[in-house]
Amino acid sequence: MPRALYEADFEGEAHSNLIRLLDDARVKVQELPLPHGTGEDDFKEGAARDALYARLMDYLVRRSNVLVALWDGEVTGLTGGSSDVVVRYLSGSEPQARQARKLEAVVDAGLADDRSDLAIWIEAPRQTDEVEQGDVQTSYLVQAGATGLICRLPNIPDFVEERWREFDQYVLERDTEIGTDLTAYPISVPDDVKISEVALSIDVDFVRADQLALANQRQSDRLFKLFGLMAAMMGLTFLLYAKIAALKLFLIAYVALFAGGFLIFAIGSRRGWFGRHLAFRALAEALRIRFFLVLSGGGATGQTRRLLRLTGIERFKGFGWIGDAIRCTEPLACESTVHAKERVAAVSERWVKDQAAYFSRKHHQLHAEHERLEMVKKYLFLVAFLGALSLLFFKDTLYHFHIGDLDGKTLVVFLMGLLPLWLAIWEIYQTKMAIRELLWQYANQGELFELAERRLEVISDPIHAQDVISDLAERSLMDVVQWSTHRYHREHEPPSAG
C-alpha cells in the first residue's frame, strides 16, 4: 500500500525504526498501488485494510523466485500475514485450517517435492525481548505434497541449486549476442503500457526467448542434416566398395565419415542445441500467453506457474528454470484504468484471431508438404519394385548391357541398394523434424483459437470474455508443453535407462 498508509500500523520506537530502514540508501522500496477507483480513506481499518495485505501476499507469491521469511512459525489465520504468505507460496493454495497451529514439518529431504519453491525461514519471535543474542535459527522450507506438510532442511536442496544453475545459464545466454541477428516479431504496441507497466518488458523477454529458440533450432537442424548426409555418404561408399570397385579409398572414406559423425554427435550432445531449442520455445510461448493474459485483465487468474508444475516439464534436464523466468515478468497488480471491453477487444484481434489464422495457414502448408513427401516415397518404392522385376525377368539381357566396365545387373543392384538407403535417411530426418507432430499441434491449436474466436463474438460481458481468454491461455499452454514433452522424449532416454 502507499507508504503513508502503511506507516499508520506503527507507532513509537517501531515507527522510528521503520522510517530509518525505509530511508536507508541501500533499501529499494516498491509501493503496491491501491485498487483503481479507491482512496486511502477506504482502507483505514478492518477487512478493507486486510485486503491490502492480501494484495501484497498475492504479489509475493506470484513474483518471488525465493522467499525469505522472518517468521515465528505460527499459522495465525490472518489474511496476508507471514504464515499466510509462506504457506501459500509453498503450496500454491490457501491453508486448509485457519487457526493458530504449527505446520507439520519433516526433516527427510527424500519427501520433498522436487519442483517446489524455496522459502528461507529465519525464526523471528514477534517480541524483541524473546530474542536471545546470537541465537538465530535458519531453515530451508520446501513443499512435501500437502498444504500443511513441509520439509524443513538444514541446507538448500540439490534440486533447487540445480534449478538456479540452469536459471543462471539462461540469464547469461539471454545477455549474449546469440540469435540477435535473427528476426523475431514483437507482440506489443506502445499503447500497451497504458494497460500494464510490464507489457513491454514481457515483450522484450519474449523476443529474446524467440531469438534464442530460433538460434538453437538452426544449430540443431544443421546437425540433423549433417547426420543424414554423412549417413548417406557412408552407405554410398560401402555400396561403391561392395558393388563397383573394392578400393581402399572407399573404406578409408567410410571410416573417416564414421569418426566424423561420432565427433559431431559428441559435440551436439554437449552443446544440447535441440533441448535448449525446446526449452526456449516453451518459454517464448508461455511468455506470449502470459502477455495476452495480462493485457486482457485475466492475468490474476492465469495459473501459468502451477500448470507448468503439473505437466512435469520442469523435471526435464534444462527445463527447470522456465518457471523462474516467467515469474520475473509478473506485474505489481493486474488492474488497469483501461476498460475491460477495450482490453478484451485488443487481445481478441491481436492474439485470438491472429493465432487462429496462423495455425490454419501452417497446418495447410505442412499438410501439403507431407503429401508431397509421401508421393516421392511412392515413386522411390516403384523404382525399387521395377528394379526387382528387371532382375527377375531380364537378368540375361542386363548382363549384356554395359556402361563402361559395369554390366546392367550390377548397376540395377547398386541402384536398388541406394534407393532404400536414401529413403531411410530421408525418413529419419523427417522423423527428427516431427512433421506429423507439428501437424497435430497446429491442427489442435487452430481448433482452440477458432473456437475461442467464435465464443468471443457472441459474448457481451467483458468479464465472461476474460474467462474465455484465460481458459484459452491454459489450454494453449498445455498444448505447447505436451508438444515439447513429446519432442524431448524422442531425443532422450528415460531416467531408468541410465
C-alpha positions in Angstrom: 0.0 0.0 0.0 1.2 3.6 -0.2 3.8 4.3 2.4 1.9 6.9 4.3 -1.0 4.5 4.8 1.4 1.7 5.8 3.1 3.8 8.5 -0.2 4.1 10.3 0.3 0.5 11.5 3.4 1.6 13.5 4.0 3.8 16.5 6.7 4.9 18.9 10.1 3.3 18.5 8.8 0.8 15.9 7.7 3.7 13.7 11.1 5.4 14.1 12.9 2.1 13.1 10.6 1.8 10.1 11.4 5.3 8.9 15.1 4.7 9.4 15.0 1.5 7.4 12.9 2.8 4.5 15.1 5.9 4.2 18.3 3.9 4.1 20.1 4.4 0.7 20.6 0.7 0.4 16.9 -0.1 0.6 14.7 -0.1 -2.5 11.0 0.4 -1.8 8.1 -0.6 -4.1 4.6 0.5 -3.3 1.6 -1.6 -4.4 -1.0 0.8 -5.9 -4.4 1.0 -4.4 -7.2 -0.6 -6.4 -8.4 1.8 -9.1 -11.3 4.0 -8.0 -10.4 3.8 -4.4 -8.6 6.2 -1.9 -6.7 5.9 1.3 -9.9 6.6 3.3 -11.3 3.4 2.1 -8.6 1.3 3.8 -8.3 2.7 7.3 -9.2 -0.5 9.2 -10.9 -3.8 9.2 -11.4 -6.2 6.3 -10.7 -3.5 3.7 -7.2 -3.0 5.2 -6.7 -6.8 5.4 -7.4 -6.8 1.6 -4.3 -4.7 1.0 -2.1 -7.3 2.9 -3.8 -10.0 0.7 -2.7 -8.0 -2.4 0.9 -7.9 -1.0 0.7 -11.7 -0.4 -0.6 -12.2 -4.0 2.3 -10.3 -5.5 5.0 -12.0 -3.3 3.6 -15.5 -4.2 3.5 -14.6 -7.9 6.8 -12.8 -8.2 9.3 -14.3 -5.7 11.9 -16.7 -7.1 12.9 -17.3 -3.5 11.1 -16.1 -0.4 12.9 -15.0 2.8 10.6 -15.2 5.8 11.3 -13.6 9.2 8.6 -15.6 11.0 7.7 -17.2 14.3 6.4 -20.4 12.7 2.8 -20.0 13.8 -0.1 -20.3 11.4 -2.3 -17.4 12.6 -5.0 -17.5 10.0 -4.5 -13.7 9.4 -5.1 -12.8 5.7 -1.8 -11.7 4.2 0.1 -12.4 7.4 3.5 -14.0 7.4 2.2 -17.6 7.8 -0.4 -17.0 5.1 2.4 -15.9 2.7 4.7 -18.8 3.5 2.0 -21.5 3.2 0.5 -20.0 0.0 3.9 -19.6 -1.5 5.0 -23.2 -0.9 1.7 -24.9 -1.7 0.0 -22.5 -4.2 -3.2 -22.8 -2.2 -4.9 -21.5 0.9 -4.1 -23.0 4.3 -6.6 -25.9 5.0 -7.2 -24.6 8.5 -7.3 -21.0 9.6 -6.4 -21.3 13.3 -3.2 -20.9 15.2 -1.1 -24.0 14.9 2.3 -25.0 13.8 3.0 -26.5 10.4 3.8 -30.2 10.3 7.5 -30.4 9.3 9.7 -33.3 8.4 13.5 -33.4 8.0 13.6 -36.1 5.4 14.7 -34.5 2.1 13.5 -37.5 0.2 9.9 -36.5 0.9 10.4 -33.1 -0.8 8.6 -32.2 -4.0 11.5 -31.7 -6.4 9.6 -28.9 -8.2 8.8 -27.0 -5.0 9.7 -23.4 -4.4 12.1 -22.5 -1.7 11.4 -20.4 1.4 14.3 -19.4 3.7 12.9 -19.3 7.2 14.7 -17.1 9.8 12.9 -17.8 13.1 11.9 -14.4 14.5 9.7 -14.1 17.6 7.3 -11.2 17.4 8.5 -9.6 20.7 12.1 -8.2 20.8 12.7 -9.4 24.4 12.2 -13.0 23.3 15.3 -13.0 21.1 18.5 -14.3 22.7 21.7 -12.6 21.5 23.3 -14.7 18.7 20.6 -17.3 18.8 19.2 -17.2 15.2 17.9 -20.4 13.6 17.7 -20.6 9.7 16.0 -23.4 7.9 15.1 -24.1 4.3 11.5 -25.0 3.6 10.1 -26.9 0.6 6.8 -28.4 -0.1 6.2 -32.1 0.8 3.0 -32.7 -1.2 0.4 -31.3 1.2 -0.6 -27.8 2.2 0.4 -28.3 5.8 3.3 -30.7 5.3 6.7 -29.2 4.6 10.3 -30.3 4.6 12.4 -28.3 7.0 16.0 -28.8 5.9 19.4 -27.5 7.2 20.7 -26.8 3.6 19.3 -25.7 0.3 18.2 -28.9 -1.5 20.2 -30.0 -4.5 17.3 -29.8 -6.9 16.8 -26.1 -6.1 20.5 -25.4 -6.6 20.4 -27.2 -9.9 17.4 -25.1 -11.0 19.2 -21.9 -10.1 22.2 -23.0 -12.1 20.0 -23.5 -15.1 18.4 -20.1 -14.5 21.9 -18.5 -14.3 22.8 -20.1 -17.6 19.6 -18.7 -19.2 20.3 -15.2 -17.9 23.9 -15.4 -19.2 22.7 -16.6 -22.6 20.0 -14.0 -22.6 22.6 -11.2 -22.5 24.8 -12.6 -25.2 24.7 -11.8 -28.9 23.4 -15.3 -29.8 20.5 -15.1 -32.2 20.3 -11.3 -32.1 20.7 -11.3 -35.9 17.5 -13.4 -36.3 14.1 -11.9 -36.9 11.7 -12.2 -34.0 8.4 -10.2 -34.2 7.3 -8.3 -31.1 3.8 -8.8 -29.7 3.3 -5.4 -28.1 2.5 -1.9 -29.2 3.5 1.3 -27.4 0.0 1.9 -26.0 0.1 -1.4 -24.2 2.0 0.2 -21.3 -1.3 2.1 -20.5 -2.8 -1.2 -19.7 0.1 -2.8 -17.8 3.5 -1.4 -17.0 5.1 -4.8 -17.5 3.7 -5.3 -21.0 6.8 -4.0 -22.8 9.2 -5.9 -20.5 7.3 -9.2 -21.2 7.6 -8.5 -24.9 11.4 -7.9 -24.6 11.8 -11.3 -22.9 9.5 -12.9 -25.4 11.5 -11.6 -28.4 14.8 -12.7 -26.8 13.5 -16.2 -26.0 12.2 -16.5 -29.5 15.6 -15.5 -30.9 17.4 -18.0 -28.7 14.9 -20.7 -29.7 15.5 -19.9 -33.4 19.3 -19.9 -32.9 19.3 -23.2 -31.2 16.9 -24.7 -33.7 19.1 -23.6 -36.5 22.1 -25.3 -35.0 20.0 -28.4 -34.2 18.6 -28.6 -37.8 22.1 -28.2 -39.2 23.2 -31.1 -37.0 20.3 -33.3 -38.2 21.0 -32.5 -41.8 24.7 -33.2 -41.4 24.0 -36.5 -39.7 21.7 -37.5 -42.6 24.2 -36.5 -45.2 27.1 -38.4 -43.5 24.9 -41.5 -43.1 24.0 -41.3 -46.7 27.7 -40.9 -47.8 28.6 -43.8 -45.6 26.1 -46.0 -47.3 27.2 -44.8 -50.7 30.9 -45.5 -50.1 30.0 -49.0 -48.8 27.9 -49.8 -51.9 30.7 -48.4 -54.1 33.2 -50.7 -52.4 30.9 -53.8 -52.4 29.4 -53.4 -55.9 31.5 -51.1 -58.0 35.2 -51.3 -57.1 36.9 -52.8 -54.0 39.2 -49.8 -53.4 40.8 -49.0 -50.1 39.9 -45.4 -50.7 36.2 -46.2 -50.2 37.0 -48.0 -46.9 39.1 -45.0 -45.7 36.3 -42.6 -46.6 33.8 -44.9 -44.7 36.0 -44.9 -41.5 36.6 -41.1 -41.8 32.8 -40.4 -42.1 32.1 -42.7 -39.1 34.7 -41.0 -37.0 33.5 -37.6 -38.1 29.9 -38.5 -37.3 30.9 -39.7 -33.8 32.7 -36.4 -33.1 29.8 -34.3 -34.3 27.4 -36.4 -32.2 29.6 -35.8 -29.1 29.7 -32.0 -29.8 25.9 -31.9 -30.3 25.3 -33.8 -27.1 27.5 -31.5 -25.1 26.0 -28.3 -26.6 22.4 -29.6 -26.2 21.1 -27.4 -29.0 17.9 -29.5 -29.5 17.0 -29.5 -25.8 17.7 -25.8 -25.5 15.6 -25.1 -28.6 12.6 -26.8 -26.9 13.2 -25.0 -23.6 13.4 -21.6 -25.2 10.4 -22.3 -27.4 8.4 -23.4 -24.4 9.4 -20.2 -22.6 8.6 -17.9 -25.6 5.1 -19.4 -26.0 4.5 -19.2 -22.2 5.5 -15.6 -22.3 3.2 -14.9 -25.3 0.3 -16.4 -23.4 1.3 -14.6 -20.2 1.5 -11.3 -22.1 -2.0 -11.5 -23.5 -3.4 -12.8 -20.2 -2.1 -9.6 -18.5 -3.3 -7.5 -21.4 -6.8 -8.9 -21.2 -7.1 -8.5 -17.4 -7.1 -12.2 -16.8 -3.6 -12.2 -15.5 -4.6 -12.6 -11.9 -6.4 -15.9 -12.7 -3.9 -17.4 -15.1 -2.2 -20.3 -13.3 0.9 -20.4 -15.7 3.4 -21.4 -13.0 1.0 -24.1 -11.5 0.2 -25.5 -14.9 3.9 -25.9 -15.7 4.4 -27.8 -12.4 1.5 -30.1 -13.1 2.8 -31.0 -16.5 6.1 -32.2 -15.0 8.2 -30.4 -17.7 10.3 -28.8 -15.1 11.7 -32.2 -14.2 13.4 -32.5 -17.6 17.1 -31.5 -17.6 17.4 -28.0 -18.8 13.7 -27.0 -18.3 13.6 -26.4 -14.6 14.3 -22.6 -14.9 11.3 -21.8 -17.1 9.0 -21.1 -14.1 11.6 -18.7 -12.6 12.0 -16.8 -15.8 8.2 -16.4 -16.2 8.0 -15.1 -12.6 10.3 -12.2 -13.4 7.6 -10.8 -15.7 4.8 -10.6 -13.0 3.2 -7.1 -12.6 2.7 -5.5 -9.3 -1.0 -5.6 -9.8 -3.3 -6.8 -12.6 -5.8 -4.0 -12.6 -5.9 -1.2 -15.2 -7.7 2.1 -15.9 -8.4 0.8 -19.4 -12.0 -0.6 -19.7 -12.1 -4.4 -19.8 -14.1 -4.3 -23.0 -11.2 -2.5 -24.8 -8.7 -4.9 -23.3 -10.6 -7.9 -24.5 -11.1 -6.4 -28.0 -7.3 -5.8 -28.3 -6.5 -9.4 -27.2 -9.2 -10.9 -29.5 -7.8 -9.1 -32.5 -4.1 -9.4 -31.9 -3.9 -12.8 -30.4 -7.0 -15.0 -30.8 -7.8 -14.1 -34.4 -4.2 -13.8 -35.4 -3.2 -17.1 -34.0 -6.3 -18.9 -35.4 -5.3 -17.7 -38.9 -1.6 -18.6 -38.3 -2.3 -22.2 -37.2 -4.7 -22.7 -40.0 -2.2 -21.5 -42.6 0.7 -23.5 -41.1 -1.5 -26.7 -40.9 -2.4 -26.5 -44.6 1.3 -25.8 -45.6 2.6 -28.7 -43.6 -0.1 -31.0 -44.9 0.7 -30.1 -48.5 4.4 -30.7 -47.8 3.7 -34.0 -46.1 1.6 -35.1 -49.1 4.5 -34.2 -51.5 6.9 -36.3 -49.4 4.6 -39.3 -49.4 4.3 -39.0 -53.2 8.1 -39.0 -53.6 8.3 -42.1 -51.4 5.8 -43.9 -53.6 7.9 -43.2 -56.7 11.0 -44.5 -54.9 9.2 -47.7 -53.9 8.0 -48.0 -57.5 11.5 -47.7 -58.9 12.8 -50.3 -56.5 10.0 -52.6 -57.5 10.7 -52.2 -61.2 14.4 -52.9 -60.5 13.4 -56.2 -58.8 11.2 -57.1 -61.7 14.0 -56.4 -64.2 16.4 -58.7 -62.3 13.7 -61.4 -62.2 12.7 -61.3 -65.9 15.5 -59.6 -67.8 18.6 -60.9 -66.0 20.3 -62.2 -69.1 19.6 -59.0 -71.0 21.1 -56.9 -68.2 24.3 -59.0 -68.3 24.8 -57.9 -71.9 24.1 -54.2 -71.2 27.3 -52.3 -70.2 28.1 -48.8 -69.2 31.9 -48.6 -69.2 33.2 -51.7 -67.4 29.9 -52.3 -65.4 27.1 -54.5 -66.6 23.5 -53.7 -66.3 22.8 -56.2 -63.4 25.5 -54.6 -61.2 24.1 -51.1 -61.9 20.5 -52.2 -61.1 21.6 -53.9 -57.8 23.6 -50.8 -56.9 20.5 -48.6 -57.6 18.3 -50.9 -55.6 20.6 -50.7 -52.6 21.0 -46.9 -52.9 17.3 -46.0 -53.1 16.2 -47.7 -49.8 19.3 -46.1 -48.2 18.3 -42.6 -49.2 14.7 -43.3 -48.3 15.7 -44.5 -44.8 17.9 -41.4 -44.3 15.0 -39.2 -45.5 12.6 -40.9 -43.2 15.0 -40.4 -40.2 15.3 -36.7 -41.0 11.6 -36.2 -41.3 11.0 -38.0 -38.0 13.5 -35.7 -36.4 11.7 -32.7 -37.8 8.5 -34.3 -36.4 6.2 -33.1 -39.2 3.4 -35.3 -38.0 3.6 -33.9 -34.5 3.7 -30.3 -35.9 0.6 -31.1 -38.0 -1.2 -32.4 -34.9 -0.1 -29.4 -32.8 -1.1 -26.8 -35.5 -4.5 -28.5 -36.1 -5.2 -28.7 -32.3 -4.1 -25.2 -31.6 -6.1 -23.9 -34.6 -9.2 -25.5 -33.3 -8.7 -24.0 -29.8 -8.2 -20.5 -31.2 -11.0 -20.7 -33.7 -13.5 -21.9 -31.0 -12.4 -19.1 -28.7 -12.8 -16.6 -31.6 -16.4 -17.7 -32.1 -17.2 -17.6 -28.4 -15.8 -14.1 -28.1 -18.0 -12.9 -31.0 -21.2 -13.8 -29.1 -20.2 -12.7 -25.6 -21.2 -9.2 -24.5 -20.0 -9.3 -20.9 -16.2 -8.4 -20.8 -15.8 -10.5 -17.6 -17.0 -13.6 -19.3 -14.8 -12.8 -22.3 -11.8 -12.6 -19.9 -12.8 -16.1 -18.7 -12.8 -17.4 -22.2 -9.3 -15.9 -22.8 -8.0 -17.4 -19.5 -9.3 -20.8 -20.5 -7.8 -20.5 -23.9 -4.4 -19.5 -22.4 -4.4 -22.5 -20.1 -5.3 -24.9 -22.9 -2.8 -23.4 -25.3 0.0 -23.6 -22.7 -0.8 -27.2 -22.0 -0.7 -28.0 -25.7 2.7 -26.3 -26.1 4.1 -28.2 -23.2 2.8 -31.5 -24.5 4.5 -30.9 -27.8 7.8 -30.0 -26.1 7.4 -33.1 -23.9 6.9 -35.4 -26.9 9.9 -34.0 -28.8 12.1 -34.2 -25.7 11.2 -37.8 -25.0 12.2 -38.8 -28.6 15.7 -37.4 -28.1 16.4 -38.6 -24.5 16.3 -41.9 -22.8 14.1 -42.3 -19.7 15.9 -41.9 -16.4 15.9 -45.6 -15.7 17.9 -46.2 -18.9 20.9 -44.8 -17.3 
